[in-house]
């Protein structure tokens, strides 16, 4: 395990885990479900880091898609949505939160449509099965990202997620 992976796991445990576990409990998934939500979140983060690096926005888009697809398959769309809303609550990055919600919604839709198949797999296997789906959606422009001043130029602005301000359709 490299330093970057250790740093991501430590950051996830210290900053995200308490808020995420509380959100899961409030969403009604129970203590065991809350633990599973944390495992899914960590697995989605790791897979997205492995498969999304070096392309602006792809890691974040992939992480949100995988996370919400698997949460939806395991706990239902409403619980997944409530967990995502709680995760974004209080974020000062409104464009980023709107983009995350777009990618979360794409994940929930896919998770609902494929809940039976995803539900039969282990978390690890389900996440690995979702990676190529997420990358395909990224290539098709179905997942979006926030263009920052340092981002390389991309295709036409997407207005589907956040009234278009700085949001780009995903391209590989």
FENMOQUI-V384037 format. One record per run of one state. SS is the DSSP state (2 for helix, 1 for strand, 0 for the rest). FROM is the first residue (numbers start at 0). TO is the last residue. If there is no record, write none. Layout:
SS&FROM&TO / SS&FROM&TO
This chain:
0&0&1 / 2&2&25 / 0&26&28 / 2&29&51 / 0&52&56 / 2&57&74 / 0&75&75 / 2&76&87 / 0&88&92 / 2&93&112 / 0&113&113 / 2&114&118 / 0&119&121 / 2&122&138 / 0&139&142 / 1&143&145 / 0&146&155 / 1&156&156 / 0&157&165 / 1&166&168 / 0&169&171
